[in-house]
Amino acid sequence: MALGLPPTIHACLFDLDGVITQTARVHAQAWKQVFDELLKARGQEPFDQVEDYDTYVDGKPRDAGVHDFLASRNIQLADNKVEAIAERKDHLFLHLIHQHGVQTYEGTIRYIHAARAASKKVAVVSSSKHTTEVLHAAKLEGLFDAQVDGNDAEREHLEGKPAPDTYLKAAHILNAQPKEAAVYEDALAGVQAGRAGGFGRVIGVDRAGQAEALYAHGADVVVKDLADLLAK
């Protein structure tokens, strides 16, 4: 089955939230609740779960997301308050997934199985420190040959997206050169990371009607669903 990849690609590196699992919307919901408390107290417009999330937060380490969003509203807070916001968001996110579970994108799961059947190595790459917990909730344990997440980034001092460090780490684990690996991302910061790392193919997954922005940030190909890349 075709995968929409050049024959030189041997490894497939998948973002988690928004590509594999439908947790991006849960993250956005948690961020909105936390940010809106702060914004309301300052008389500012509420957090937009689509535009603000995609532009300032999606795909980034949590503290960086807080800094970038607050900067867009001309708000400066001490580092300890930024960390407190990020911690509260994490607690809300975990509460939501424990309460409602985790749904996956069926087209992505089909694509991953097709990649494995084609003897490609597959990895999940996420800035989340809860990647293992999300995979467990989604019943996806054992599907990937490698995992690089927020815990690895913190432990090994890897820069978060849009820096390519976490994707480069995953490629290294899979014994693949960047040009031999494909990156699959729905976040603008994620496709930037794929382009910055010199990966052989950067595939944008358009979940939010931002195909042009994904191309502008470095995607080679943009699809609505990864199943679109499978031969019919």
C-alpha positions as CSV (number, residue, x, y, z in Angstrom):
1,M,0.0,0.0,0.0
2,A,1.4,3.4,-1.0
3,L,2.1,5.9,1.8
4,G,2.7,9.0,-0.1
5,L,6.4,8.9,0.6
6,P,9.6,8.9,-1.5
7,P,11.3,5.5,-1.5
8,T,14.2,7.0,0.5
9,I,12.0,7.3,3.6
10,H,12.5,4.5,6.1
11,A,11.2,6.1,9.3
12,C,7.9,7.8,10.2
13,L,7.8,10.3,13.1
14,F,4.3,11.2,14.3
15,D,3.2,14.0,16.5
16,L,0.7,12.9,19.2
17,D,-1.9,15.5,19.9
18,G,-3.9,16.4,16.8
19,V,-2.2,13.8,14.6
20,I,-2.7,10.5,16.4
21,T,-5.1,11.4,19.2
22,Q,-7.9,13.9,19.4
23,T,-6.4,15.4,22.5
24,A,-5.4,18.7,20.9
25,R,-9.0,19.9,21.5
26,V,-8.7,18.7,25.2
27,H,-5.5,20.6,25.6
28,A,-7.2,23.7,24.1
29,Q,-10.1,23.3,26.4
30,A,-7.8,23.2,29.4
31,W,-5.7,26.1,28.3
32,K,-8.9,28.2,27.7
33,Q,-10.1,27.6,31.2
34,V,-6.8,28.6,32.8
35,F,-6.1,31.6,30.6
36,D,-9.7,32.9,30.7
37,E,-9.4,33.2,34.5
38,L,-6.4,35.5,34.1
39,L,-7.8,37.4,31.1
40,K,-11.2,38.1,32.7
41,A,-9.5,39.6,35.8
42,R,-7.6,42.0,33.4
43,G,-10.6,42.9,31.3
44,Q,-9.3,41.2,28.1
45,E,-10.9,39.1,25.4
46,P,-11.1,35.3,26.2
47,F,-8.7,32.8,24.8
48,D,-9.7,31.5,21.3
49,Q,-9.5,27.7,21.3
50,V,-8.7,27.6,17.6
51,E,-6.7,30.7,16.6
52,D,-4.9,31.4,19.9
53,Y,-4.2,27.7,20.5
54,D,-2.8,27.1,17.0
55,T,-0.7,30.2,16.9
56,Y,0.8,30.4,20.4
57,V,0.5,27.1,22.2
58,D,0.1,24.0,20.0
59,G,3.1,21.8,19.8
60,K,5.3,23.8,22.2
61,P,6.6,23.0,25.7
62,R,4.0,24.3,28.1
63,D,6.0,27.1,29.7
64,A,6.9,28.4,26.2
65,G,3.3,28.3,25.2
66,V,2.3,30.3,28.3
67,H,5.0,32.9,27.6
68,D,4.1,33.3,23.9
69,F,0.4,33.6,24.5
70,L,0.7,36.1,27.3
71,A,3.2,38.1,25.2
72,S,0.5,38.4,22.5
73,R,-1.7,40.1,25.1
74,N,1.2,42.3,26.5
75,I,1.1,40.4,29.8
76,Q,4.3,39.7,31.7
77,L,4.4,37.4,34.7
78,A,7.1,36.1,36.9
79,D,8.5,32.6,36.0
80,N,6.9,31.1,39.1
81,K,3.4,32.3,38.0
82,V,4.0,31.0,34.5
83,E,4.8,27.6,35.9
84,A,1.7,27.8,38.1
85,I,-0.5,28.4,35.1
86,A,1.2,25.5,33.2
87,E,0.8,23.2,36.2
88,R,-2.9,24.1,36.6
89,K,-3.5,23.4,32.9
90,D,-1.8,20.0,33.3
91,H,-4.1,19.1,36.2
92,L,-7.1,20.1,34.2
93,F,-6.0,18.1,31.1
94,L,-5.4,14.9,33.1
95,H,-8.8,15.4,34.8
96,L,-10.5,15.7,31.3
97,I,-8.9,12.6,29.8
98,H,-9.5,10.5,32.9
99,Q,-13.2,11.7,32.8
100,H,-13.8,11.4,29.1
101,G,-11.1,9.0,27.7
102,V,-9.0,9.6,24.6
103,Q,-10.2,9.2,21.0
104,T,-7.9,8.6,18.1
105,Y,-8.0,9.6,14.4
106,E,-8.9,6.4,12.7
107,G,-7.2,7.4,9.4
108,T,-3.9,7.9,11.3
109,I,-4.1,4.5,13.0
110,R,-4.7,2.9,9.6
111,Y,-1.7,4.8,8.2
112,I,0.6,3.7,11.0
113,H,-0.4,0.1,10.5
114,A,0.2,0.5,6.8
115,A,3.7,2.0,7.5
116,R,4.6,-0.9,9.8
117,A,3.4,-3.4,7.1
118,A,5.7,-1.6,4.7
119,S,8.6,-2.2,7.1
120,K,8.9,1.4,8.1
121,K,10.0,2.2,11.6
122,V,7.5,4.4,13.5
123,A,7.9,6.8,16.4
124,V,5.7,9.1,18.4
125,V,7.1,12.5,19.3
126,S,5.4,14.9,21.6
127,S,6.1,17.8,23.9
128,S,3.7,16.4,26.4
129,K,5.0,14.8,29.6
130,H,1.8,12.6,29.7
131,T,2.4,10.8,26.4
132,T,2.6,7.4,28.0
133,E,-0.6,8.0,29.9
134,V,-2.4,9.2,26.7
135,L,-1.2,6.2,24.7
136,H,-2.4,3.9,27.4
137,A,-5.8,5.6,27.5
138,A,-6.0,5.3,23.7
139,K,-5.0,1.6,23.9
140,L,-2.0,2.3,21.6
141,E,0.8,0.8,23.8
142,G,3.3,-1.2,21.8
143,L,2.5,0.4,18.5
144,F,5.6,2.4,18.2
145,D,9.3,1.5,17.9
146,A,10.4,4.7,19.7
147,Q,8.9,7.5,21.9
148,V,10.3,10.9,22.6
149,D,8.2,13.1,24.9
150,G,8.4,16.1,27.3
151,N,10.1,14.0,29.9
152,D,12.9,13.1,27.5
153,A,13.2,16.7,26.4
154,E,13.6,17.8,30.1
155,R,16.0,15.1,31.0
156,E,18.2,15.5,27.9
157,H,17.9,19.3,27.6
158,L,16.3,19.1,24.2
159,E,14.8,22.3,22.8
160,G,11.1,22.2,22.1
161,K,9.4,22.8,18.8
162,P,9.9,24.8,16.6
163,A,13.4,23.5,17.2
164,P,13.9,20.1,15.7
165,D,15.7,18.4,18.6
166,T,12.9,16.0,19.6
167,Y,12.4,14.8,16.1
168,L,16.1,14.4,15.5
169,K,16.3,12.4,18.7
170,A,13.6,10.1,17.5
171,A,15.3,9.6,14.1
172,H,18.5,8.8,15.9
173,I,16.8,6.1,18.0
174,L,15.4,4.6,14.8
175,N,18.9,4.7,13.2
176,A,17.6,7.0,10.5
177,Q,19.2,10.1,9.1
178,P,16.9,13.1,9.0
179,K,16.6,12.9,5.2
180,E,15.5,9.2,5.6
181,A,12.6,10.2,7.9
182,A,9.2,11.8,7.5
183,V,7.5,14.1,10.1
184,Y,3.8,14.2,10.5
185,E,2.4,17.3,12.2
186,D,-0.7,19.4,12.7
187,A,1.0,22.2,14.6
188,L,2.7,25.2,12.9
189,A,5.6,24.9,15.3
190,G,5.8,21.2,14.4
191,V,6.1,21.6,10.7
192,Q,8.7,24.3,11.4
193,A,10.6,21.8,13.4
194,G,10.4,19.3,10.6
195,R,11.8,21.8,8.1
196,A,14.5,23.0,10.4
197,G,15.7,19.5,11.0
198,G,16.2,18.8,7.3
199,F,13.8,15.8,7.2
200,G,13.1,14.1,4.0
201,R,9.3,14.8,4.0
202,V,7.3,17.1,6.2
203,I,3.6,16.3,6.1
204,G,1.1,18.7,7.5
205,V,-2.2,17.4,8.8
206,D,-4.8,20.2,8.5
207,R,-7.2,19.8,11.4
208,A,-8.0,23.5,11.8
209,G,-8.4,24.9,8.2
210,Q,-4.9,26.3,8.1
211,A,-3.4,24.5,5.1
212,E,-1.8,27.7,3.7
213,A,-0.1,28.4,7.1
214,L,1.2,24.8,7.3
215,Y,2.7,25.2,3.8
216,A,4.2,28.6,4.8
217,H,5.8,27.1,7.9
218,G,7.5,24.3,6.0
219,A,5.1,21.4,5.1
220,D,5.9,19.6,1.8
221,V,2.4,18.1,1.6
222,V,-0.8,19.0,3.5
223,V,-3.8,16.6,3.9
224,K,-7.0,16.6,5.9
225,D,-6.4,13.1,7.1
226,L,-3.4,10.7,6.7
227,A,-5.7,8.1,5.2
228,D,-5.7,10.5,2.2
229,L,-2.2,9.3,1.5
230,L,-3.1,5.7,1.3
231,A,-3.6,4.1,-2.1
232,K,-7.2,3.3,-2.7
